[in-house]
Amino acid sequence: MAEPFFIPDEWRERYKYAFEQARQNMPFYQEWIKNEIEAAITMINSFDKVAVIGGLAAKLIRATPTLYNTFLKGYDGDDKNEAEKDQLQEDDNIEVLLEYVMNLATATANDKKGVLPSAVDIESIYQQLLKIKFNINFGEMASDPPPGTMEEDQWIKNMVVADTLNVRGQGYYSHVKELYHEVFTPHNGFLKQYYGFDAMDLLDTVLKLDALVFSKIGNPEGMFVWTKRFERWGKAKGYDRPGNFFPVPYHHREFLKENPDLQDPGSPQSMSLCSLDSIPSFSRLFWVIPEDEKEKKIFDQLSISFGGNGIFLSVPKFKGFPQGDTELRRRPIIKEDGKFYHFSLNFAFRNIFIIAEDLIREADSVYYDTYYRNNAQSTTKDRQVELKTKSVFEQLLPDARFYHSLKYDTVENGIEKKNELDILGVSDEALYIIEVKAGEYNTKIRRGAMKGLKDKLEETVGKGSQQCHRALQFIKDELSPIFTYAKGGASHTLKIDKSVEKNIYRITVTYEQLSVVGLELQNLIASGVIDKNYRGAWIVSLYDLMTFRDLIENEKDFKEYLDYRLGLYDRTDLSFMDEIAVLGFYFDGGFPLGPVNPDQKITMVGYDEDINDYYTKRDLAWPNLQKPKKKTDS
């Protein structure tokens, strides 16, 4: 439920006391965490790791929304007690903890094959990992700023580490797919030539992984997915009939022979589904079989064996920490005794950019540097992200005209200087000065490397704000501002008509999801990331911008949102966790705000729920789904 959340004064005192105690005993606290990690490793290594990971993977399945488990909410049939176990069981931690146990398990060999944990053992491992995650997060919040840094620097670091420990994924499912197509389609030919599959083959295979697991779950949804898998197999074999696939007993036997993960272990001629409570069945439930040679090539590229992720335990300072270096994001499928296992729903998809990028780099580093990373080529990621940003703005504001890669001249200290602007939008109502930054956080930054973090923020939001400000001053200072741009192989000019007064908005679009860091401008200024003279640019990720494109209905509402949103930069009495929460607050009629109250600090909680719920249901093809929209006075 969306509501303001006030932190009571007594809570503040407790937090303050706990932080002080941890800060005074930080060496002891850090050593205690390391010992807890060693205990977790010992627990995991005591059993067959396929079963251990499977135990947490089963928890994730129960916590993952589907049409079936969502519709079961409120079910009141005669078998409602039986159906309760199939209902959605929310767990905000399980996705992170499953990734954590996979990292710890794959760091060393699976030496206890066949030694199955009990349900109590699996729950103990879950609770141990949860304890570690919580205390690492708490330790980061309590730690002193590094020498030579300020309190605001520490706040930025804490927020980035908290995101790393708690948040998985950059954007909504449909938006990630959309951007992936834009970025990697230019490299299909290269990938096909080198690997025998292209970027779209990779995506299609990754998107099928979850269904290969769901097709074995012993409930009505599992049976439905199994049927679809059977039909897909039959059509690939040429057994389909006009309008449908009609299986016969022979087809059924042949299908099971080619898909042994579906066979009843005691009767291979029969099909058997798996219970999420059956630990012995996890080795079959999460076993995934490629359907053809192309998929086999992809599985091979995406797989890692137990012991292949030793890097996760190799850095002494961060040995076994959740934010440590890992091979799993590049290789999310686990291979054991010739079998492939897919444990974490959406894990491969969430890392699809990392996987595709690394495939290009590993195939040919020269091609990678020249045609993927170098902004000089039209196929590079930076260029594709810029073009996608322009396209999204054109869809968001169809009555405006947007120009790309503009040039303009200024004179600074008597010296003529040539400048560039990524995108300029011109409508009857406003001008939109837009800079696009495709920089990303690496692993060191995500675990809190202060210098690298500040450098990356200065390179993205800092530089973007400066470049937007420079273009703004050019427009303000010139009597007749003129930009040039190339289109259709020819040079064109764009003259800004200043006879009509318009609002001018500065926008920095980032590829990286900055969450709360991008909302707290005062901390970014105090830390030196953004010069105070360049304040006033809206900082938004491309993925969030896609959400605005989907949900904002017209330019009037967009301008109104920006005016309210930019006003938040001057407030110290309330905070939001991300841009989508601010949009939800706007839709809920939360603006305009009253005067600033310097004696309070409110965290606005839950205002993103309707939007998150909409995208979850949209991705599930929910029937008769209504978009969230701005409330109007009745």
QUIHU-V941188 format. One record per helix or strand. SS is the DSSP state (hx for helix, st for strand). FROM is the first residue (numbers start at 1). TO is the last residue. If there is no record, write none. Layout:
BEGIN
SS|FROM|TO  SS|FROM|TO
END
This chain:
BEGIN
st|3|6  hx|9|24  hx|26|45  hx|49|63  hx|67|71  hx|80|86  hx|94|106  hx|119|142  hx|151|166  hx|173|195  hx|199|214  st|217|217  hx|220|237  st|240|241  st|244|245  hx|249|258  hx|260|262  st|263|264  st|267|271  st|274|274  hx|279|285  st|287|288  hx|293|302  st|303|305  hx|310|313  hx|316|318  st|333|336  st|339|341  hx|347|350  hx|352|363  hx|365|373  hx|381|396  st|401|412  st|415|426  st|430|437  hx|443|446  hx|450|477  st|482|487  st|490|495  st|503|510  hx|515|518  hx|521|526  hx|532|534  st|538|541  hx|542|551  hx|555|570  st|574|575  hx|579|587  st|602|605  hx|609|619
END
